[in-house]
């Protein structure tokens, strides 16, 4: 192969030079080149080594379907493996490396794998990694080396220095593909004033027109159409944008490569942008991929698609070979042959059909080419690149009928017909059907009412047809578009379905690749068939054909054709596999966008966040919330800090931020009726100014949530929920009101964000409250509430206790929260007030045996929590009937217990409880839910659920942490470890 | 991605909504104490391929509960109504008949 840049021609800017590097060598290019065209122009033959066999591979195509020319782009943290050189726009400073070869792709020591190929065929892993060695350790050891030898480029572990954007887009018509059909569709829709998005993955508009020789009429049409589209304000043209996924609701995923055509994006710009496009209607004008032919050594550098050879010639001014063999089974390759002859190449066209199209053949021969009818290509020769080819006469079934003749060539251009790029349509669960007339799978029109087609994707016979189809798809009422003369046979007319020349034994001549990227040969398919793989989906997975990064764009139909042949079925009967997103590989960074690190999900902050940070709090994640975990003094550890904080609350007074509690206003004349239905306990007797603890169940009788609800006035209640249950409870109530309690005169409103809340707890809490709010508030009796003021700010004070100490919850408008908190800290100073975090709060509630998140685990019943007697028997409530199911009433169900741990190590939450002696087997007797050091008891304690709890009180159990492999002994006690009579909170 | 035409907010992505399930089941009268009736209501659902009437809530929008008719095989949405208007309509019809 002697590829070279011609002295003139091509749609590149020859007035400017670009300098790039490939494997350390300088590669010259012009603006408008791709890396592949520049590499060809520079005579670079071997671009990569293949996946399994390390065979040399070069440029095969000129587009996204490229199976071979995968390179690693960039260096260091910007290094990106498996980039297709054929779609990579050339830019100054581009640095690329060949892949999967050591020391490099030209001299690759692993090429020995090729000799081992009989042993690493289809199903290699499945068959190899069993026996004869015992266990899997030996094979796991081997696998490390096998994996290293196989594969594509290496992913890097450095973090990506670039940023990525996400955006939403909306339009009336989304046109995918800016070839003649897509341009025509966009223009028609744009002229009607519709909002149009035209997405094109190339950096230039024009599609197949860019691969055609310069022509006054088509070039003029292209430039006036593009100009008019650019001038329409309602048309958005997105170049360098790949629509990679089609989803329900006519939603599309697309990635725009905003700054991939420069070495490094500007510092304030995102490299790529992920667009979610919501379209009312879509026009698929995605064109078609040319299909390769299969023959011996068909993967060698110097074998290319005929259409790609034409593209490199006409678009980039690169003649890919001087002495060219063109092998085809249809008309379209004649265009390549004619263009090559006119560019000065010697061309031999080998047409597998017995009767060639006379006008085209005459044109070729009169231009100086040679045309052989009824001949196919048996195999290619040459190791590092093509030096010769064997051609052979074939019958209409593709069987060789004569002797092979070896002829010298430096380039083999193949055309096996065309495969419409219907991936996006197929992704919507659509099955294409094989069209015998056009010799390809086609989409079925009208199955998706909001998607239509134009151009080669539905086998438009020629350029003018594509433009007319585009106009109709864009909304034109009649086909009155300016016609363009067809300049070349645009579609694979008169295709003869012959994909591979076979010898007398029905085998190809040599190693013939179906899927080049995954190194799948005809032999692999045959073997899978012999082993009984019948379904196309099974065959695909077993041989991995079509499962590489190119998703079988080139290999799919040829693999299916071989399957059909082997099972003696027709292609339509064999069917095809399903395409899934993405159509072409997408940078993970673009999908992630800014949603990484601390922005992975939204973070909720309480109104007191700033105070916590200023005062040295260590924060912890609680669902979406950030909460103060502990406030270390000096270099205190978590353990030291929480023990101090918890002890401090019991001794003096503490202040904790409980703003994260869910807060729901329940208002209306039927508010009490709603509460009666929601909670297991009764609400009719609760007087204004009072509050009550309640538990609510799910419809199936399992505990949903708990919390206190306060009656603020006649018809106004403020319900509180757990932090994590807030959203669940709100939706639960809204659902009941919308679907079965719609007669109730009641409204619920979430006020969680509007109110901050803080708990003032400890023996001195009354003194602190008196100092800020006066005697009246300080005189509150338990389970009562009152309006009050703290330094002129209106607050509401609830007397209730989660810690077990004398305590008040102070509710205040969020915007005033920090003033009130600061006032309490100041007024509390004489009483030695100290803030405490969630860890100490947990300690205090565990000492009291109060249930929280770990106990409300979605499996426990009211009875399991030891609160069975709380349920009213005089009213129905949500879950009241199903809570009585026999299994939920089983006396052997694990119930909440306290555990006093022996020794200096605490139990782990999640540890399994077993009897003190006996076997450690089965599911155990129960499990540990919450665990802490108790400053009040001066030992480790825990809460847990234990079967047969009443009989086991006082006995000893083992708590085994199977993850940490620690075992502690624990005495079973009542969960109310501390002050069980509640004397302190009622003081 | 499914797009729902919320009667309050207009066409929105499914990511704004929460799904509950079959909207044809009716909560038994609270006075019913037969466990079988409640078990049917809580646990028994058909899993049809094709037309399905189901609850969605616009949790990231107006928070309305919606009754959506969706084809489970194609994700085609045939209707999207406010649950409370559907039930109010049912109640009115029941009262007038």
Interface residues (C-beta under 8 A of the other chain):
Chain A: X247 X248 X249 X250 X251 X276 X278 X429 X677 X699 X700 X727 X730 X731 X734 X735 X736 X737 X738 X739 X740 X742 X743 X876 X881 X882 X884 X885
Chain B: X1 X2 X3 X11 X13 X14 X18 X20 X23 X26 X27 X30 X31 X32 X33 X34 X35 X38 X39 X41 X42 X43 X55 X57 X59 X63 X64 X65 X74 X75 X82 X83 X84 X87 X88 X91
